[in-house]
Each structure stands twice: as structure tokens, then as C-alpha cells.
Amino acid sequence: MPAGVSEPKIFLRRLFDAAVAAADPMRCVPPHLPSLPNGRTLVVGAGKASAAMAQAVEAHWPGALSGLIVTRYGSGVPCRKIEIVEAAHPVPDAKGREAARRILELAASARPDDLLLCLISGGGSALLALPADGVTLEDKQAVNRALLNSGATIAEMNCVRKHLSAIKGGRLAAAAAPAKVVTLLISDVPGDDPATIASGPTVPDPTTFADARAVLAKYGIEPPQAVRRRFEAGTDETPKPGDPRLANAETRMVARPIASLEAAAIAARAAGVAPVILGDALEGEARDVASVMA
């Protein structure tokens, strides 16, 4: 046994701490902050790490700012200028709906010389629970529960969620146009697709109502009548690639699962343990990493 693994619990804790540190917002957010705008800086966001991201922004932002973040219950952290709201995850609740409504209103208030800084992490889809016209929160809750129990992938779930939402699938960025929108993302999904993370509130949505209907059919989910009517009508599509309202929107990936796995691998090597790469690779990056004794 390598000398660095004489106490396995300490060794494993060291790997865990290295992986978490690689995604620590105080470490990974500041290098990706944009320049000061001529106008106001409005900070909005959602996700399990979004409050910690807001705290990192406050600690390193050189100018004035204000805003609103929604995170899950128990994940809030103290912020001085950015309001933090806690709501339910993974099934949305009324607090998430109200926070999402206020976030959309804040985005819509942006003037052309303002900056809308969006802080998005995993869990944001459930937390930005603003139903589209004609759909109730109870409808969304029912569909969300059915999807969670169905075995649907996160991409399939978010396809449906985008088409039930007034804020997801690029609608948040569209509301702020023509103001500059910069989104900082912490990924929790395979492939790190910005359109999948938190249902992509600030990026174009390549999926359609037909895709959403196909997901429900695939898993035998019978939606509430309001949802069925909306999906059959298909008249309120999400912003697609090339939509001019998203021309001034930019996304920056600040942390990815592979970076945390790589940090754990480095710690393992330092202890004399050789990491073994397992699983499929995407664009040359391993999706799963396991450490075994060399």
C-alpha cells in the first residue's frame, strides 16, 4: 500500500476536498467576471451553488451592484447587496415561483447600457419555477414529479420544463435584450451543455414543443389538461439559435465535473495512487474517474 494511503479515511477525504475545492465559487468565479458596464450591474441567478457564487461576486466586484438569487433551502449564504431567497428543490414551490417572477422583472428592467450578470448552477431548473401562461404551479409540480419518477434523462426533463416555463430556455436573456447578458455557469450535467444546465435560461433552446411531447409519450406520462393544451398548440416557442434577442448574451463555464475529477486524480497521484479512467469519453474528457491502488 502506498505510504500516502496508510489511513484510507484521511486519503479519501483528501480526494473529496480536492474535488470540491476545484468547484469552489470563491476560487472559480472571480477569473471569469466581466468588465464593468457603463450602466448598472444587475445580478440574478438560480441553483444550489448560486448563493455562494453571489458571495464570490460581491467579494470581487469593483463597482456597485444589486440583484436577486434563488437557491435551495439550506444553501443560502450571507450577502450584503444581493438578496438571497431559498426555495424548494427538486419539486418547485411558491417561493421559487415568486423569486423567478421577480428575477424576470429585474431582467426586463435592464437598460441598453446595463449588465445582467446571471449566476447559474445545477438545480436552477426547479428553482426558477415560473409557469408559462395558462399553466399553474400545481401543473408544473405534477409534471416534474412524474418526470423524476420516470427515469428520464436530465436533458429530456429540461426539454419539457423549458416548454412549461416563462423564464427558461433563453427567455430570461430575451427579457433583458438589448442589455449585455453574461452568464457564469457551474455545470452538473454530462457534456456541460449550457442549454441543459438549469434548463438554459439565458441560452438558445434547440428543442421544440414536438420534442417535449415526445418525451412525455416515451415515458407514458399523462400531463394535466393545461399542459396538454399548451403542448398541442405549440404557439409560444422558446428562443432558438440565431434569435436576435440573444445576440448580446454570453456564457462562461467556470466549473465542470471533469475539473473536479482531475483535481482528485492529482491528489491521488501525490499520495502514490494511480488514477484509472473509466467510462465513456466526451471530446476526450472522461465522464467517470475511479482511483485504484497502483
N, C-alpha and C positions, 0 to 999 in steps of 0.2 A: 504494500500500500504506500503511495506517495506520502512524503513527510507532511505535506500541506493538508492531508485528509485524515490525520490521526484522530481528529474529533469531527465525525461526519456532520453533526448538527451545526457546528460552527462553520464548517465548509459550505454546507448548503445555504445557510443564512447569508454567507458572504456572496454567493452567486445571486441570491434573491435581491440583496441590497444593491448589487451592481446593476442588475436589470432595471430595478425601479429608478435608480439614480439617472439612468440614461434617458428616462422619460420625465424627469422632474421638471415641471414648468419653470421653476426659478432658474434652471440651467438651460433649457432648450428654447424657451420663448424669446428672451432678450435679443439673441443674434438675428432674429427674423422680424423685428419690429420695423415698420415703415418710417418714412420721413414725416416730420410734422407737416400738417396741411396749412393752407392759408386761413381756413375757417376752423370750425370746431372739430374736436375728436370725440366721436360717439362710440362707446364700446358696448357691444351686445354679444350674447353667446349662450350656449347650452351644452350640457354634457356633464359626465361625472367628474371630469378634471377641470371644468370651465372656471370654477371659482378660484382654484389655485392658479390658473392661467391669468385671471384678472388681477390677482395679488401680484404676480410677477410683472404684469404690465404697469401697475401702479408704482412698483419699486424702481422701474427703469424708464418710465416715460418722462421726457424732459419738459413737457408742457401741460396745459390744462386738459382735463378730460372728465367725462361723466358717462353714465350708462347703466345697464341692467343685465344681469346674468342669472340664468336659472340652472340649478344643479339639483341632484337628488337629495332627499332627506339624509342629513348626517354628513354631507360633503361640503357644506359651506365653510368658508374661512373669512376672517375679518378683512374688510376692505374699507378705505376711507372715502373714496369718491364714487366707486361703482357699487350700486345696490345689488345685493345677493339675495335671491329668492330660492327657497327649497321646495321641491315638488316631488311627485311620485314617479318611480321607475321600477319595473318596466311597463306597467299599465298606467297610463296617464290619469291625472286627476284635475280638479277645477283650478288648483293653484298653478299647475303647469299651463292650463288654458289661458288664465288671466295674464300670466307672465309673457306668454307668447304673443298675446294681443298687444300688450304694451311694447314689446320688442318690435313688432311690426310697425306700430305707430311711430316709434322712435326712428326707425329706418326711413319711413315715409316723410319725416320732418327734415331729413338731411337736405342741405342746400348744395349747389354745384361745387362750392369750394370747401365743403366739409369732407371729413374722412369717417367712414363707418368701418370700425375695426371689429371683426367678428371672431370670437374665440369658440371653436367647436371641437368637441371630443366625443368619444363613444358614449352612448346613452342619450345624446341630444335629440334623437328622433322621438322618443317617448316624452321627453321633457318639453319639446316645442309642440304642444298639443292644441293647435288652433284649427278647429274643424272648418272645412270649406262651407260655403253657403248651402243650406239645405241639409247639412249633416250635423248631428248633435254629438256632444262629448260621449254620451252613452253609446251611440253608434260606433264611434271610434274605439271605445273600450271593448265592445263586443268583438269587433273585427280583430283588434290587437290580441285579445285573449285566444281567439281561435287560431291565429297565426302562430302564436307562441307554442300552442299545443300540437300544431300540425306537422312539425318537422321541416317547415320551410326554411330556406337559407336566409341570411340577413339581407342579401340583395333582393330576394323575392319579397320579403316582408316590407322592405323600404320602398319597393316599387308600388305596392298597394298604399302604403302610408302617404307617399307623395301625392297620390291622386285623391286622397281624402283631406288634404291639408290646404290651408290658405297661406302657409308660410314656407313649406318645404319645397324641394325640387326646383330651386332657383328663385322662388317667389320673394324671399327676403331681400336678395340683391336687386331684383327688379323693382321692388318698392323704393329703394334708395336712389335709383337712377335719376340724374346722371352723376351723382356724387361718386367719389372714389370708394371702392369697397375692397378691403384687404382681409382675407380670412386666414387665420392661423389654425392649422389642423393637427390634432393628435389622433393618429389612426388606431383603430382597434379591429380592423377588418382585413381579411386576406387580400392581398393585392393593393391595398392602400388607395382604393378608388375614391376620390373626393366626392363623387356623386352618390356613393353608398354611405359614407361616414355621416351619421346623424341625418340621413336622407337628403344630403346635399342642399341645404337651404340657400346657398349662395353660388351654386354652380349649375350649368345647364343640365337638364334631365333628358337622357336619350330614350327613356321608357315612355310608354303610352297607356291610355286607358285600356286598349286591347290587351297589352301585356298584363295589366293589373287584373283584368277579367280572367285571363288565362291562369294566373297564379291561384285565384280563388277556385277555379274549376279543377285545377290539378290536385288540390288538397281537399276537394269536396266541401268547401266552406260555403254555407248559405248565408249571405250577408243580410243585414236589416234592409227593409224596403227602400229607405232613403239612399243607402249606399248603392243598391242595385240600380235605382233610377239614375243616379249620378254616373255610374259606370257605363250604363247603356247609352245615355245621352252623349257623353264624351265631348262636351262642348267647351270645357274650360281647361284646356291642356296646360301643362307646365311649360315654362320657357325652355326652348330647345337650343342645341348648339347653333351659334350664329345669331341668336336673338340680340338685337342692338341694345336692349336694356341691360345686358350683362357685359357690354363691351369694355366697361371701366372696372370690371371686377377681377381680382387676382387672388390666387390661392397659394399658400406657402405651407408645405408639410414640415412641421417642427419636430415630430417624434413618430417613429414607426416601430411595430413589434420586432422587426428584424434587428433594429439597432439595439434593443434591449437584450435580445438573444446573443448578439455579438458581444455585448458588454459582459454577459455572464460567461461566455466562452473564454474571453480574455482572462477573467478571474480564475476560471478553471485551469487554464494553462499555467498561470502564475503559481498555482498550487501543485503543478506537476501532473495534471489530469488532461488527457487529450480529448477534446470535444469531437463527437461523431455526428455528422449531419444526416438527418433522416427526413423522409417525406419528399413531396414534390417541390420543385423549384419554380419560381416565377421570375422571369427575366434575370435568371442567375442567382436569385436570392432564396435561401432556404426558408421554408414555411415553419418547419419544426426543427428544434435542435435538442439533442439529448447528450448528456455528458456521461461517459463510461470510463472505467479505470483503464489506464494505458498499461 
